[in-house]
Structures are given as structure tokens and as C-alpha cells.
Amino acid sequence: MTLFIADQIPTKNEIQYWTNFLNQDTAVFLGIEKIAKKSNFAVVFLNMNKIRRGSYEVEFNLITDEPDNTPEYYITDRHVRLLEQQIIKNPQYWMWSHRRWKHKRNL
């Protein structure tokens, strides 16, 4: 099992893909998708919810168990939608200060 924390912004010269995230045009890493397709490993989104102080519930959401058979950007887009749902449900647990939207797309 390999775990990735994947909600950071790529550096400007690494941007290859943009999507809509929390109603903003957003650059995203493609690393998880590339690694999954290269290794053909299943991709699972881990959603953690705080029940009370010191108690958490973890939910595993399968994105795909056949990455080789997914369309381009499917894994990335599914990950972004799941992350977005998690943030909307519990916005107090997302680090809003990490400048997620510091890069703007050149149109």
C-alpha cells in the first residue's frame, strides 16, 4: 500500500491539467493517476471524519481497481470531486491558508 497526500498545488512549470475545484479554475497534480496507470494499482480515496476529540472514522472510497481501463483524467477528476465533497461537508478541517489558487491559467 502506498499513501499520497494529494491536495497541494503543483509548481507553475509542473502544471499539466486544470479543473474546477470549489468553483475555482484550479491546477492539479496528475501524479496519482500516472503512478496508478503505470503500476496498475487500485486507487482508493480515504475520507476521515472526526467523531469527537480523539475519535475518527475512516471511510475508503474506491476510485478504480482497473486504472489501465479508465479514460484520461478520470482518476484525477474523481479524486478532486471526492475531496471537494469532503471539504463542503466539513470545511473546518481543510487548510484554507495554503494558497491553493495562487496560479492562474493563461487563457
PyMOL commands that set and color helices and strands:
alter all, ss='L'
color gray80, all
select helices_A, chain A and resi 12-14+31-39+67-69+74-89+91-93
alter helices_A, ss='H'
color red, helices_A
select strands_A, chain A and resi 17-21+24-28+43-52+55-64
alter strands_A, ss='S'
color yellow, strands_A
deselect
rebuild
show_as cartoon
